[in-house]
Amino acid sequence: MSDSWQETITNAKMLRQDLHAHPELGWQEYRTADRIRETLSSLNIAWRACAGTGTLAWLNPTGKGPHIALRGDIDALPLTENSQKNWTSQQPGCMHACGHDGHTATLMATAQWLKMQESVLPGPVTLIFQPAEEGGHGAREMINDGALDGIDVIYGWHNWPAIPFGKLVCPDDIVMSGNGTFELIVNGLGGHASQPELCRDPVLAASAITLNLQQVISRRLPPQQAAVLSVTSIEAPSAPTVIPQQAKIGGSIRVPDKATRETLNRLITEISQQTAISYGVHCEVNIYPRYEATTNHALPALQMREQWQTLFGADALHSDIRLPIMASEDFSYYLQEIPGAFALVGSDDGPEHQAPCHSPYYDFNDRLIPLVTALFARLCGAPVPEDLSNVGKASIRKES
């Protein structure tokens, strides 16, 4: 068993590094989809295209036990890589800065391993290779194309550089926040910088709006409430002697629930427009909802934690973390439809894997592949080698 396990993990690492060198943005993952489908075919695993560049694959389709789905995301980000790895991105301005290459490779390792164990699987397994997680609502489109048909429970995960290597976080409820973005268009009256009294300055108004919005969290929400409102850009291109006609403000919110989202969206609109009036300008508010909070179901979350501890010890859970994580995930779409759980798994084993997700210095930690493959296999009822230490399991440090 160990030799075939080692081969499975080695193949997955090679795939991960190949995908990393050839990243593709959401809804453009054509080469990535081809690699996934070619590999599945080589393993004699049935598959079909789903939502364009997505792929569904099946194991033990006639099994009588619970039908389990496992998900991996496949898209990259519009960043220029600076990791200096041998497998660094060959696509200028595009890189796997969030580890979706590793999630995909881990799901493929699971596919290869489960195929070898297919005769002992208690129920059907669906593998979901999902495009466009990074803001593209890929999960929603996969669901619309039948990805969850017949599924009883779904599991997913994300590597997390801020957590010690091999430690798992999988709460019974919210794990990652919901998010949204906003754009404010401030229209004033431009003119000569020497005659501000004849103008209605949108830059000054935009500055005031920004300051007022930054007080929403501290003064308009309860201090116990987990939420973020960040103004991330102000654009007002002009010449040094010209007061412009317009300024644009961009920003993002992070929320734990729909009620908080509604409150923040209302306050953004009210404060922006009322501040604009006080400066004699007009503010157009555009709100763009993105993802809801990723909220686990208690029983699947318990199963993930228990299987992880069975594999890696009672101290393999991470407790020193504030939840929810304020980043967001479109895995939330799946959890709104069926039971399931989403886990964070620590990747920090030293300086090479401490750069945060979405950093140009980030690189996925390949040592996570055997750990999460083992977890997925156990969740599906398949055996794994009793001793994983010789095939990639690191010593998971005990927390003090």
C-alpha positions in Angstrom: 0.0 0.0 0.0 2.8 2.4 0.8 4.3 2.2 -2.6 1.1 3.0 -4.4 0.4 5.8 -1.9 3.8 7.3 -2.5 3.2 7.1 -6.3 -0.1 8.9 -5.8 1.4 11.7 -3.8 4.4 12.1 -6.1 2.1 12.4 -9.1 0.0 15.0 -7.3 3.0 17.1 -6.5 4.1 17.0 -10.1 0.7 18.1 -11.2 0.6 20.9 -8.7 3.8 22.4 -9.9 2.8 22.1 -13.5 -0.5 23.9 -12.7 1.4 26.5 -10.8 3.6 27.2 -13.8 0.6 27.6 -16.1 -2.0 29.6 -14.1 -5.3 30.7 -15.6 -7.9 33.2 -14.4 -11.5 32.4 -13.6 -13.6 31.2 -16.5 -10.4 30.9 -18.6 -9.0 27.7 -17.1 -8.9 25.8 -20.4 -5.5 24.2 -20.1 -6.2 23.5 -16.4 -9.4 21.7 -17.4 -7.7 19.7 -20.1 -5.0 18.5 -17.6 -7.7 17.5 -15.1 -9.7 15.6 -17.7 -6.7 13.9 -19.3 -5.6 12.7 -15.9 -9.0 11.5 -14.9 -9.3 9.6 -18.2 -5.8 8.0 -17.6 -7.1 6.8 -14.3 -10.2 5.3 -15.9 -12.5 7.7 -13.9 -15.7 8.9 -15.6 -16.2 12.6 -15.8 -18.2 15.3 -17.6 -17.7 19.0 -18.1 -19.7 21.3 -15.8 -20.2 25.0 -16.1 -17.7 25.3 -18.9 -14.2 24.8 -17.4 -15.5 22.9 -14.4 -15.4 19.1 -14.2 -17.4 16.5 -12.3 -15.9 13.0 -11.8 -17.5 9.9 -10.1 -16.3 6.9 -8.2 -18.4 3.9 -7.1 -21.5 5.4 -8.6 -23.7 2.5 -7.7 -22.7 2.4 -4.0 -25.6 2.3 -1.5 -24.0 4.4 1.2 -24.2 8.2 1.6 -23.1 10.1 -1.6 -20.1 12.3 -0.7 -18.8 15.2 -2.7 -15.3 16.7 -2.4 -14.4 20.0 -4.0 -11.2 21.6 -5.2 -11.0 25.1 -6.9 -8.9 25.6 -10.0 -8.5 29.3 -10.8 -5.6 31.7 -10.3 -5.3 35.4 -9.6 -4.2 38.5 -11.6 -0.8 39.0 -9.8 2.8 39.0 -11.0 4.7 36.2 -9.1 7.9 36.8 -7.2 8.3 33.5 -5.4 11.5 32.5 -7.3 10.5 28.9 -7.4 11.5 26.5 -10.2 7.8 26.2 -11.1 7.1 30.0 -11.0 4.3 31.2 -13.2 5.1 31.4 -16.9 2.0 33.7 -17.5 2.9 37.4 -16.9 0.4 39.0 -14.5 -1.2 35.7 -13.5 -0.2 33.4 -10.6 -1.6 30.8 -8.3 -1.4 33.1 -5.2 -4.1 31.3 -3.2 -3.2 27.6 -3.5 -5.9 26.5 -5.8 -3.2 24.6 -7.7 -2.6 22.6 -4.5 -6.3 22.1 -3.8 -6.7 20.7 -7.4 -3.7 18.5 -7.0 -4.9 17.2 -3.7 -8.3 16.4 -5.1 -6.6 14.5 -8.0 -4.5 12.6 -5.5 -7.7 11.6 -3.8 -9.2 10.6 -7.1 -6.2 8.3 -7.9 -6.2 6.8 -4.4 -10.0 6.2 -4.2 -9.9 4.6 -7.7 -7.5 2.0 -6.2 -9.8 1.5 -3.2 -13.1 1.8 -5.2 -14.2 -1.7 -4.3 -14.3 -0.9 -0.6 -16.0 2.5 -0.8 -19.4 2.4 1.0 -21.1 4.9 -1.2 -20.7 7.1 -4.3 -18.1 9.9 -4.4 -18.3 12.9 -6.7 -15.2 15.0 -7.3 -15.9 18.7 -8.0 -13.1 20.6 -9.9 -14.6 24.1 -9.7 -13.6 27.2 -11.7 -13.9 30.8 -10.9 -13.8 30.8 -7.1 -12.0 34.2 -7.0 -15.1 36.4 -7.3 -16.5 34.6 -10.3 -19.3 32.7 -8.5 -18.1 29.4 -9.9 -19.8 27.4 -7.2 -23.1 28.9 -8.0 -22.7 28.0 -11.7 -21.6 24.5 -10.9 -24.7 24.0 -8.8 -26.9 25.4 -11.6 -25.3 22.8 -13.9 -26.1 19.9 -11.6 -23.0 19.5 -9.5 -24.9 18.7 -6.3 -27.5 16.4 -7.8 -27.9 13.4 -5.6 -25.2 14.5 -3.1 -25.8 14.0 0.6 -22.8 15.8 2.1 -19.9 17.9 0.8 -16.4 18.7 2.1 -13.8 21.3 1.1 -10.7 22.9 2.5 -8.3 25.8 2.1 -4.6 26.0 3.0 -3.9 28.8 5.5 -0.3 30.2 5.9 -1.3 32.0 9.2 -1.9 28.6 10.9 1.0 26.2 12.0 1.6 23.4 9.6 -0.9 20.5 9.8 -3.3 22.2 12.3 -6.9 22.0 11.3 -9.7 24.6 12.0 -13.2 23.4 11.3 -15.9 24.9 13.6 -19.5 23.8 13.8 -20.7 27.1 12.4 -19.2 30.1 10.6 -15.6 29.7 9.5 -15.2 32.5 6.8 -17.1 35.7 6.4 -19.4 36.9 3.6 -18.2 39.8 1.5 -19.3 42.6 -0.9 -17.9 45.5 -2.7 -19.0 49.1 -3.3 -18.3 51.9 -5.7 -19.1 55.5 -5.0 -19.2 58.1 -7.8 -18.8 61.6 -6.5 -19.9 64.2 -9.0 -19.0 67.8 -8.3 -18.2 70.9 -10.4 -14.7 71.2 -11.7 -12.7 74.3 -12.4 -9.5 76.2 -11.8 -7.6 75.4 -8.7 -7.1 79.1 -8.0 -10.9 79.6 -7.8 -12.2 76.9 -5.4 -15.2 79.0 -4.5 -16.6 78.6 -8.0 -16.2 74.8 -7.8 -17.7 72.0 -5.9 -14.7 69.9 -5.1 -15.3 66.1 -5.4 -11.9 65.3 -4.0 -12.6 67.0 -0.7 -16.0 65.4 -0.6 -14.5 62.0 -1.3 -12.0 62.5 1.5 -14.8 63.3 3.9 -16.9 60.4 2.8 -13.9 58.1 3.3 -13.3 59.3 6.9 -16.9 59.0 7.8 -17.2 55.5 6.4 -14.2 54.4 8.5 -16.2 55.2 11.6 -19.1 52.9 10.8 -17.5 49.8 12.4 -16.4 51.6 15.6 -19.5 53.7 16.1 -22.5 52.2 14.4 -22.1 48.5 15.1 -21.8 46.7 18.4 -18.2 46.1 19.5 -18.9 42.4 19.7 -19.8 42.3 16.0 -17.3 40.8 13.6 -17.3 43.0 10.5 -14.9 45.0 8.2 -15.5 48.0 6.1 -12.4 49.1 4.1 -12.1 51.9 1.6 -9.5 50.6 -0.8 -9.2 53.2 -3.6 -9.9 56.8 -4.4 -9.5 57.9 -8.0 -9.7 61.5 -9.2 -7.4 62.0 -12.1 -6.6 65.6 -12.9 -3.9 68.2 -13.5 -2.1 70.1 -10.7 -4.1 73.2 -11.4 -7.4 71.6 -12.1 -10.2 70.6 -9.6 -11.7 67.6 -11.3 -15.4 67.0 -12.1 -15.5 63.5 -10.5 -14.0 61.2 -7.9 -14.5 57.5 -7.5 -14.3 55.6 -4.2 -14.0 51.8 -4.1 -14.2 49.5 -1.1 -15.1 46.2 0.4 -17.1 44.8 3.3 -16.8 41.6 5.3 -19.8 40.4 7.2 -20.9 37.3 9.3 -24.6 37.3 8.2 -27.2 38.8 6.0 -28.5 41.2 8.7 -25.1 42.8 9.1 -24.7 43.0 5.3 -28.0 44.9 5.1 -27.0 47.3 7.9 -23.6 48.1 6.3 -25.1 48.6 2.9 -27.7 50.9 4.3 -25.1 52.9 6.2 -22.7 53.1 3.3 -25.6 54.7 1.2 -26.8 57.0 3.9 -23.4 58.3 5.0 -22.0 58.7 1.5 -25.0 60.6 0.2 -25.5 62.8 3.2 -21.8 63.7 3.4 -21.9 64.6 -0.3 -24.9 66.9 0.2 -23.0 68.8 2.9 -20.2 69.4 0.4 -22.5 70.5 -2.4 -21.9 67.4 -4.6 -23.8 64.4 -5.6 -22.9 60.8 -4.7 -24.0 57.7 -6.7 -23.8 54.5 -4.7 -23.3 51.1 -6.3 -23.4 48.0 -4.0 -22.2 44.7 -5.3 -23.0 41.6 -3.1 -20.5 38.8 -3.6 -20.5 35.7 -1.3 -22.4 34.9 1.9 -20.6 33.6 5.0 -19.2 30.1 4.8 -21.2 28.4 7.6 -20.5 24.7 8.4 -23.1 22.1 9.4 -22.3 20.7 12.8 -22.2 16.9 12.1 -20.0 17.1 8.9 -17.7 19.5 10.8 -17.4 17.1 13.7 -16.6 14.3 11.2 -13.8 16.3 9.7 -12.3 17.1 13.1 -12.6 13.5 14.3 -11.0 12.0 11.2 -8.1 14.6 11.4 -7.5 13.7 15.0 -7.6 10.0 14.2 -5.0 10.5 11.6 -2.7 13.0 13.2 -3.4 13.0 16.9 -5.6 14.7 19.5 -3.5 17.8 19.4 -3.8 18.3 15.7 -6.6 20.9 15.9 -5.8 24.6 16.1 -7.6 26.7 18.7 -5.6 29.9 18.8 -7.6 31.7 16.1 -10.3 34.3 16.0 -13.3 33.2 13.9 -14.7 33.9 11.5 -11.8 34.4 9.2 -12.6 37.7 7.4 -11.7 36.3 4.0 -14.5 34.8 2.0 -15.2 31.7 0.0 -17.8 30.7 -2.6 -17.9 27.3 -1.0 -20.7 29.0 0.9 -23.0 28.4 -2.0 -22.7 24.6 -1.5 -23.4 24.9 2.2 -26.5 26.9 1.6 -27.9 23.9 -0.4 -26.8 20.7 1.4 -25.0 19.7 4.6 -21.2 20.0 4.6 -18.1 21.4 6.1 -15.1 23.5 5.1 -11.8 23.4 6.9 -8.7 25.5 7.1 -5.4 23.6 7.3 -2.2 25.3 8.4 0.7 25.5 6.0 3.3 27.4 8.0 6.3 25.2 8.5 8.9 28.0 8.1 9.8 31.1 6.1 9.1 29.5 2.7 5.4 29.1 3.5 4.6 32.1 5.6 3.7 34.5 2.8 -0.1 35.1 3.0 -2.5 34.1 0.3 -2.8 36.7 -2.5 0.8 37.7 -2.0 3.3 37.7 -5.0 5.7 35.7 -2.7 3.1 33.0 -1.9 3.7 29.3 -2.8 1.5 26.3 -1.8 3.1 23.9 0.7 3.2 20.5 -1.1 3.6 18.7 2.2 -0.1 19.3 2.8 -1.1 17.1 -0.1 -0.7 13.7 1.6 -2.4 15.0 4.8 -5.6 16.2 3.2 -5.7 13.3 0.7 -5.7 11.0 3.7 -8.5 13.1 5.3 -10.6 13.0 2.2 -10.0 9.2 1.8 -11.1 8.6 5.4 -14.2 10.7 5.0 -15.2 8.5 2.0 -14.5 5.3 4.0 -11.3 4.3 2.3 -8.2 3.0 4.1 -4.9 4.9 4.1 -1.4 3.8 5.2 -1.2 3.5 9.0 2.1 5.3 9.1 2.0 8.4 7.0 5.3 9.7 8.3 7.4 8.3 5.4 5.1 9.7 2.7 4.9 13.4 3.6 3.4 13.7 7.1 5.3 16.2 9.1 5.5 16.4 12.9 2.4 18.4 13.8 3.6 20.6 16.7 1.6 20.4 19.9 0.1 23.8 20.9 1.0 25.1 24.3 
